Amino acid sequence: MLMYDIITKKKLGKELTKEEINFFINGYVNKSIPDYQVSSLLMSIWFNKLNMNETILLTEAMINSGDTVDISDIQGIKVDKHSTGGVGDKTSLVLLPILASNGLKISKMSGRGLGHTGGTLDKLESIEGFQINLSEKKIKEIINKNGFVICGQTSNLVPADKKLYSLRDVTATVDNIQLIASSIMSKKIASGADYILLDVKVGNGAFMKNLQDAVVLSKTMVAIGDAFNKKVRAVITNMYEPLGRAVGNSLEVIEAVETLKGNGPNDFTHLCLFLAANIFHMTGVVCNMDEGLKKAENSINSGKALRYFETFINLQHGNAKIIKDYCLFDKCKYITKINSIKSGNIQNIDAEKIGKAALLAGAGREKKEDNIQHSTGVVLYKKTNEEVSKDDCIAEIHTNKKENIDSITKIILSAFEIDTNININKKLIYGIVDDNGFKEYK
């Protein structure tokens, strides 16, 4: 079998066989097939797409390229959650304690941020001493004690995805639905959970720029889950504006803790409760979504979820005193308030621009090898549908880069759309995709 023939076949829009897909994945992982040939195949896939059978076969080949996590010996209902990424998305830090405090088991392997989207591991590493590199034995030990763990991906879990994603990133082939779906689902399936909830973001601050593509991606991932006997549900949510008010690593941890204390922003709190209710419902813990929402709310109101989060930090060697004393986080040299240049009602806050502002402040990476500054970022004082007067504070910059403050200020001001219109109807949740297809949320 020759890679040249596989490239030619896909270039002509023909379906690849299981043997051909396995050949290219195995050859790329063992370095017998070079980058330039895989780049050519990726571009052929980008133009001609993969059908559902090819997508499932690609996912399977990627799973088989390395180790899988066996958590079958952990007692209880095992679930996992994935977000396609966005600005201010720190839902795992609130959602997982809610789930664990109600008896569910979660082994979550997360990633780092790249570009204007944040990574859960970066947020957690803003906590002094927090450990994200854990052995499989330690992962199981923590789950058995406290119900959940958030850690880095083990070195040999789906190595094909690591290599392919790095290549897609530099060959302009990231934004292909089948490649995105197989990348996400290969890692989720290899991680061992029986139930998987997907938070699929749509908007200018997300990979999926429109609802139609988000629905197609969601349906593709649900179908992949079915092929591997996994129960999968996708919730499609808004990323046209940042989620919550904090964007930046330690700033988002503080906001997550405040949410667990019952003081979180309305949009972020509602999304966390809604995602939890979906997991309770799909696992059969509750009979309907209303019961699920009440169960999630009780976890926060009783303080139980916060206690699970505190134990989680301790078990992963972090300084859990940050829950009571936010001064234990590093602080920036420069904190600058930004005032509105006009009066009116906020129509929109461009998520991508706020993400880029946080990146320029030091909270993100332009390249994977870049270092981030955990204390940096942006805090929003105003959100969509709120009134603002000229010279009111609308945001705050946290940075160590004094030379970037003027540029960051201009980006943030351009992100706020202010007009005299009121009652802007912006959906936070667009709908749910499961085995029955897409159902709009009203």
Secondary structure per residue as TSV (DSSP state, phi and psi in degrees):
chain	resnum	aa	ss	phi	psi
A	1	M	-	360.0	137.4
A	2	L	-	-119.2	137.5
A	3	M	H	-61.4	-34.4
A	4	Y	H	-54.9	-43.4
A	5	D	H	-68.9	-35.8
A	6	I	H	-67.2	-42.2
A	7	I	H	-61.7	-45.4
A	8	T	H	-61.5	-42.6
A	9	K	H	-61.1	-46.6
A	10	K	H	-72.8	-31.7
A	11	K	H	-59.5	-32.5
A	12	L	T	-88.1	3.5
A	13	G	T	80.8	19.5
A	14	K	-	-90.9	158.7
A	15	E	-	-79.3	133.1
A	16	L	-	-84.6	145.9
A	17	T	-	-86.0	168.4
A	18	K	H	-58.7	-43.1
A	19	E	H	-63.1	-39.9
A	20	E	H	-68.7	-40.9
A	21	I	H	-66.1	-44.1
A	22	N	H	-61.7	-38.8
A	23	F	H	-62.0	-45.9
A	24	F	H	-73.3	-36.6
A	25	I	H	-67.0	-49.8
A	26	N	H	-63.4	-40.3
A	27	G	H	-66.6	-35.3
A	28	Y	H	-71.4	-40.2
A	29	V	H	-66.9	-40.9
A	30	N	T	-87.7	7.1
A	31	K	T	70.8	17.0
A	32	S	S	-84.4	-15.3
A	33	I	S	-114.3	125.8
A	34	P	-	-79.4	163.8
A	35	D	H	-54.8	-42.3
A	36	Y	H	-65.6	-31.1
A	37	Q	H	-75.8	-40.4
A	38	V	H	-66.3	-37.0
A	39	S	H	-58.8	-42.8
A	40	S	H	-63.8	-42.1
A	41	L	H	-66.1	-42.4
A	42	L	H	-59.4	-40.4
A	43	M	H	-68.5	-35.5
A	44	S	H	-64.7	-39.2
A	45	I	H	-66.9	-40.0
A	46	W	H	-59.2	-43.1
A	47	F	H	-76.9	-41.1
A	48	N	H	-103.2	-9.2
A	49	K	-	65.4	169.7
A	50	L	-	-112.6	143.1
A	51	N	-	-79.6	178.0
A	52	M	H	-63.4	-39.6
A	53	N	H	-64.1	-44.5
A	54	E	H	-62.3	-39.9
A	55	T	H	-63.7	-42.1
A	56	I	H	-65.3	-42.5
A	57	L	H	-65.4	-37.9
A	58	L	H	-64.7	-43.6
A	59	T	H	-59.0	-45.3
A	60	E	H	-62.0	-43.8
A	61	A	H	-63.5	-38.1
A	62	M	H	-68.3	-41.5
A	63	I	H	-59.0	-44.2
A	64	N	T	-75.8	-4.1
A	65	S	T	-75.7	-9.4
A	66	G	S	-156.3	-152.8
A	67	D	B	-80.4	161.2
A	68	T	-	-122.7	158.0
A	69	V	-	-95.6	123.1
A	70	D	-	-99.6	104.4
A	71	I	-	-113.5	23.5
A	72	S	T	-64.0	-23.5
A	73	D	T	-84.9	-3.1
A	74	I	S	-83.3	125.1
A	75	Q	-	-76.5	141.5
A	76	G	S	113.2	-178.5
A	77	I	-	-83.8	122.2
A	78	K	E	-103.1	121.5
A	79	V	E	-126.6	163.6
A	80	D	E	-144.3	159.7
A	81	K	E	-139.5	142.5
A	82	H	E	-139.8	137.9
A	83	S	E	-111.5	141.2
A	84	T	-	-76.8	1.9
A	85	G	-	98.1	144.0
A	86	G	-	-171.7	-171.9
A	87	V	T	-96.4	118.9
A	88	G	T	80.6	17.0
A	89	D	-	-87.4	100.5
A	90	K	-	-122.0	30.3
A	91	T	T	-61.2	-33.9
A	92	S	H	-58.6	-33.4
A	93	L	H	-68.6	-21.8
A	94	V	H	-104.7	-42.5
A	95	L	H	-62.8	-46.1
A	96	L	H	-65.3	-41.8
A	97	P	H	-61.2	-35.7
A	98	I	H	-62.3	-46.9
A	99	L	H	-64.6	-47.4
A	100	A	H	-64.1	-36.1
A	101	S	T	-69.6	-8.5
A	102	N	T	-112.7	20.0
A	103	G	T	92.8	-2.6
A	104	L	-	-81.4	157.8
A	105	K	E	-115.6	130.8
A	106	I	E	-135.0	120.7
A	107	S	E	-110.1	99.0
A	108	K	E	-106.5	118.8
A	109	M	E	-101.0	119.9
A	110	S	E	-113.9	175.2
A	111	G	-	-123.3	-178.2
A	112	R	-	-99.5	163.4
A	113	G	-	-79.5	150.6
A	114	L	B	-142.9	132.5
A	115	G	B	71.7	-138.6
A	116	H	T	-91.1	0.2
A	117	T	B	-99.2	135.8
A	118	G	-	-82.8	159.9
A	119	G	-	-115.3	139.1
A	120	T	H	-60.5	-38.1
A	121	L	H	-63.5	-39.2
A	122	D	H	-62.7	-39.9
A	123	K	H	-62.3	-47.3
A	124	L	H	-67.5	-32.0
A	125	E	T	-74.5	-4.7
A	126	S	T	-74.1	-13.4
A	127	I	S	-86.3	124.5
A	128	E	T	-53.7	126.5
A	129	G	T	84.3	-8.7
A	130	F	-	-62.1	132.5
A	131	Q	-	-106.4	126.0
A	132	I	-	-108.6	-12.9
A	133	N	-	-96.8	105.8
A	134	L	-	-126.1	146.8
A	135	S	-	-75.4	161.8
A	136	E	H	-60.6	-37.0
A	137	K	H	-61.8	-44.2
A	138	K	H	-67.9	-38.6
A	139	I	H	-57.2	-49.0
A	140	K	H	-65.4	-37.5
A	141	E	H	-62.1	-43.4
A	142	I	H	-68.5	-42.1
A	143	I	H	-61.3	-43.4
A	144	N	H	-64.4	-30.7
A	145	K	H	-81.5	-40.3
A	146	N	H	-133.0	2.2
A	147	G	S	91.1	-25.2
A	148	F	E	-152.1	157.7
A	149	V	E	-142.6	147.3
A	150	I	E	-127.0	119.5
A	151	C	E	-145.1	174.6
A	152	G	E	-77.1	155.5
A	153	Q	-	-67.0	132.9
A	154	T	-	-61.9	151.9
A	155	S	T	-60.0	-29.0
A	156	N	T	-113.3	23.4
A	157	L	B	-87.4	115.6
A	158	V	S	47.7	59.2
A	159	P	H	-61.7	-26.9
A	160	A	H	-60.3	-36.9
A	161	D	H	-67.3	-41.9
A	162	K	H	-56.7	-48.1
A	163	K	H	-67.7	-44.0
A	164	L	H	-65.9	-41.0
A	165	Y	H	-65.0	-41.8
A	166	S	H	-59.6	-38.7
A	167	L	H	-73.2	-40.4
A	168	R	H	-61.1	-36.1
A	169	D	H	-63.0	-31.8
A	170	V	H	-104.2	2.4
A	171	T	T	-119.7	14.7
A	172	A	T	58.3	37.4
A	173	T	-	-121.7	19.9
A	174	V	S	-67.9	-41.8
A	175	D	-	-85.6	56.6
A	176	N	-	-118.9	124.7
A	177	I	H	-60.1	-42.3
A	178	Q	H	-67.4	-38.2
A	179	L	H	-70.8	-37.8
A	180	I	H	-62.8	-47.2
A	181	A	H	-62.2	-45.6
A	182	S	H	-68.2	-33.8
A	183	S	H	-63.6	-50.9
A	184	I	H	-64.4	-50.7
A	185	M	H	-72.3	-29.4
A	186	S	H	-61.4	-42.0
A	187	K	H	-70.9	-40.8
A	188	K	H	-65.8	-43.3
A	189	I	H	-68.4	-41.1
A	190	A	H	-65.2	-21.9
A	191	S	T	-79.2	-12.1
A	192	G	T	98.1	-5.0
A	193	A	-	-72.5	154.4
A	194	D	S	-91.4	-27.1
A	195	Y	E	-122.4	133.2
A	196	I	E	-130.3	124.4
A	197	L	E	-106.5	130.6
A	198	L	E	-111.4	128.1
A	199	D	E	-102.1	100.2
A	200	V	E	-95.7	112.6
A	201	K	E	-84.2	144.3
A	202	V	E	-135.0	133.2
A	203	G	S	144.1	-177.6
A	204	N	T	-70.8	-14.5
A	205	G	T	-96.9	12.7
A	206	A	S	-131.0	169.8
A	207	F	S	-62.8	-45.6
A	208	M	B	-85.1	115.4
A	209	K	-	-88.4	-14.1
A	210	N	S	-142.7	159.4
A	211	L	H	-63.1	-38.8
A	212	Q	H	-58.2	-46.9
A	213	D	H	-66.7	-36.4
A	214	A	H	-63.9	-38.6
A	215	V	H	-66.6	-43.0
A	216	V	H	-62.1	-45.3
A	217	L	H	-60.3	-44.6
A	218	S	H	-61.6	-46.4
A	219	K	H	-62.5	-37.6
A	220	T	H	-63.6	-43.9
A	221	M	H	-70.0	-36.9
A	222	V	H	-63.0	-41.4
A	223	A	H	-65.6	-38.7
A	224	I	H	-62.3	-44.6
A	225	G	H	-57.4	-44.3
A	226	D	H	-58.2	-39.7
A	227	A	H	-64.5	-23.9
A	228	F	T	-109.9	19.4
A	229	N	T	58.6	37.3
A	230	K	-	-111.3	138.5
A	231	K	E	-85.0	116.6
A	232	V	E	-124.9	137.6
A	233	R	E	-134.9	141.9
A	234	A	E	-118.3	134.5
A	235	V	E	-109.8	123.7
A	236	I	E	-96.0	121.1
A	237	T	E	-129.1	162.0
A	238	N	E	-77.4	128.6
A	239	M	-	-131.6	37.4
A	240	Y	S	-81.6	-23.4
A	241	E	S	-132.5	158.3
A	242	P	-	-58.9	151.2
A	243	L	S	-87.9	123.9
A	244	G	S	76.1	-159.1
A	245	R	S	-116.5	-16.0
A	246	A	E	-104.1	133.7
A	247	V	E	-131.8	111.3
A	248	G	S	139.4	152.9
A	249	N	H	-63.8	-67.1
A	250	S	H	-67.8	-30.9
A	251	L	H	-61.0	-38.6
A	252	E	H	-74.4	-33.8
A	253	V	H	-62.4	-43.9
A	254	I	H	-60.2	-43.3
A	255	E	H	-65.4	-37.0
A	256	A	H	-64.3	-43.4
A	257	V	H	-62.7	-43.3
A	258	E	H	-61.3	-35.9
A	259	T	H	-66.8	-41.2
A	260	L	H	-66.2	-22.6
A	261	K	T	-85.6	-3.5
A	262	G	T	92.0	12.5
A	263	N	-	-115.9	22.0
A	264	G	-	-78.5	162.6
A	265	P	-	-59.6	148.5
A	266	N	H	-58.7	-46.7
A	267	D	H	-65.7	-44.9
A	268	F	H	-65.4	-44.3
A	269	T	H	-60.8	-45.8
A	270	H	H	-62.1	-41.5
A	271	L	H	-65.2	-43.9
A	272	C	H	-59.7	-44.1
A	273	L	H	-65.5	-40.2
A	274	F	H	-66.7	-42.5
A	275	L	H	-64.0	-41.9
A	276	A	H	-62.3	-43.6
A	277	A	H	-60.4	-38.9
A	278	N	H	-62.8	-42.2
A	279	I	H	-67.7	-42.9
A	280	F	H	-58.8	-39.4
A	281	H	H	-71.4	-47.1
A	282	M	H	-69.0	-24.7
A	283	T	T	-89.5	-5.8
A	284	G	T	83.2	9.7
A	285	V	S	-66.5	-33.0
A	286	V	S	-129.3	163.8
A	287	C	S	-88.2	-24.0
A	288	N	S	-151.2	170.6
A	289	M	H	-66.7	-34.8
A	290	D	H	-61.3	-43.3
A	291	E	H	-62.4	-39.4
A	292	G	H	-63.6	-41.3
A	293	L	H	-63.9	-41.6
A	294	K	H	-63.9	-40.4
A	295	K	H	-64.5	-41.3
A	296	A	H	-67.0	-43.5
A	297	E	H	-60.9	-40.7
A	298	N	H	-63.8	-34.0
A	299	S	H	-62.6	-36.1
A	300	I	H	-79.7	-48.6
A	301	N	H	-61.4	-32.3
A	302	S	T	-81.8	-13.3
A	303	G	S	83.6	1.0
A	304	K	H	-66.4	-43.9
A	305	A	H	-63.0	-39.0
A	306	L	H	-62.9	-40.4
A	307	R	H	-63.5	-39.0
A	308	Y	H	-64.8	-36.6
A	309	F	H	-67.2	-40.1
A	310	E	H	-63.3	-44.4
A	311	T	H	-63.7	-39.7
A	312	F	H	-57.1	-46.1
A	313	I	H	-63.0	-45.2
A	314	N	H	-60.4	-44.5
A	315	L	H	-66.1	-25.0
A	316	Q	T	-104.0	24.2
A	317	H	T	67.1	21.7
A	318	G	-	-88.1	165.8
A	319	N	-	-86.2	97.6
A	320	A	G	-72.1	-5.6
A	321	K	G	-65.2	-15.9
A	322	I	G	-62.6	-21.4
A	323	I	G	-62.6	-32.7
A	324	K	T	-103.3	-21.9
A	325	D	-	-133.9	96.1
A	326	Y	G	-70.4	-13.6
A	327	C	G	-67.3	-12.8
A	328	L	G	-73.6	-15.7
A	329	F	S	-75.6	150.9
A	330	D	-	-59.1	150.2
A	331	K	-	-116.9	151.7
A	332	C	-	-81.4	158.9
A	333	K	S	-72.5	-33.6
A	334	Y	E	-127.7	122.6
A	335	I	E	-121.4	115.3
A	336	T	E	-122.1	126.3
A	337	K	E	-85.3	143.8
A	338	I	E	-115.1	127.6
A	339	N	E	-103.7	146.9
A	340	S	-	-66.0	143.9
A	341	I	S	-95.2	0.0
A	342	K	S	-155.5	167.1
A	343	S	-	-101.7	156.6
A	344	G	E	148.8	-158.6
A	345	N	E	-112.0	136.0
A	346	I	E	-74.8	116.9
A	347	Q	E	-84.5	-35.3
A	348	N	E	-165.7	153.7
A	349	I	E	-128.6	111.4
A	350	D	-	-65.6	112.0
A	351	A	H	-62.0	-41.8
A	352	E	H	-63.8	-40.5
A	353	K	H	-66.8	-40.8
A	354	I	H	-63.9	-39.7
A	355	G	H	-61.2	-41.6
A	356	K	H	-68.3	-34.5
A	357	A	H	-64.0	-43.5
A	358	A	H	-64.6	-37.9
A	359	L	I	-61.3	-44.8
A	360	L	I	-67.4	-27.7
A	361	A	I	-72.7	-21.0
A	362	G	I	119.9	4.6
A	363	A	I	-86.9	-6.7
A	364	G	S	-136.3	-175.8
A	365	R	B	-121.4	136.3
A	366	E	S	-86.2	-31.9
A	367	K	S	-127.7	153.6
A	368	K	T	-58.8	-30.6
A	369	E	T	-84.1	-3.4
A	370	D	-	-67.6	147.2
A	371	N	-	-89.9	147.8
A	372	I	-	-111.3	160.6
A	373	Q	-	-110.1	110.7
A	374	H	T	-62.1	-25.9
A	375	S	T	-87.9	-5.6
A	376	T	-	-88.7	165.0
A	377	G	E	148.2	-158.4
A	378	V	E	-134.0	137.4
A	379	V	E	-115.8	128.2
A	380	L	E	-92.8	125.5
A	381	Y	S	-89.7	-20.2
A	382	K	-	-130.0	148.3
A	383	K	-	-128.1	172.3
A	384	T	T	-53.8	139.9
A	385	N	T	78.8	6.1
A	386	E	-	-98.5	144.6
A	387	E	E	-80.5	148.6
A	388	V	E	-142.7	141.6
A	389	S	-	-104.9	155.0
A	390	K	T	-55.6	136.6
A	391	D	T	77.8	-0.2
A	392	D	-	-66.8	145.9
A	393	C	E	-72.7	125.4
A	394	I	E	-110.8	-18.5
A	395	A	E	-162.7	167.5
A	396	E	E	-138.0	131.9
A	397	I	E	-97.9	133.5
A	398	H	E	-116.7	114.5
A	399	T	E	-153.9	160.0
A	400	N	S	-106.1	1.5
A	401	K	-	-106.7	86.7
A	402	K	G	-57.9	-34.2
A	403	E	G	-68.2	-15.3
A	404	N	G	-98.3	-6.0
A	405	I	H	-60.0	-43.6
A	406	D	H	-62.9	-43.1
A	407	S	H	-64.7	-42.3
A	408	I	H	-63.2	-42.3
A	409	T	H	-58.9	-45.1
A	410	K	H	-62.3	-40.9
A	411	I	H	-63.9	-44.7
A	412	I	H	-65.6	-44.5
A	413	L	H	-60.5	-36.9
A	414	S	H	-73.6	-18.7
A	415	A	H	-76.8	-25.4
A	416	F	E	-88.3	119.9
A	417	E	E	-100.4	112.7
A	418	I	E	-119.7	130.2
A	419	D	E	-147.8	-177.7
A	420	T	S	-88.0	-11.2
A	421	N	-	-64.4	151.2
A	422	I	-	-128.2	173.1
A	423	N	-	56.7	53.4
A	424	I	-	-71.3	122.5
A	425	N	-	-93.0	95.2
A	426	K	-	-112.5	124.0
A	427	K	-	-81.2	136.3
A	428	L	S	-86.9	-37.9
A	429	I	E	-122.4	122.2
A	430	Y	E	-87.6	-36.3
A	431	G	E	168.5	-176.6
A	432	I	E	-125.5	138.5
A	433	V	E	-118.0	125.3
A	434	D	E	-141.3	-159.0
A	435	D	T	-59.4	-21.4
A	436	N	T	-91.2	4.6
A	437	G	E	95.5	-157.6
A	438	F	E	-93.1	130.5
A	439	K	E	-124.7	120.6
A	440	E	E	-67.3	140.2
A	441	Y	-	-94.0	127.1
A	442	K	-	-118.6	360.0
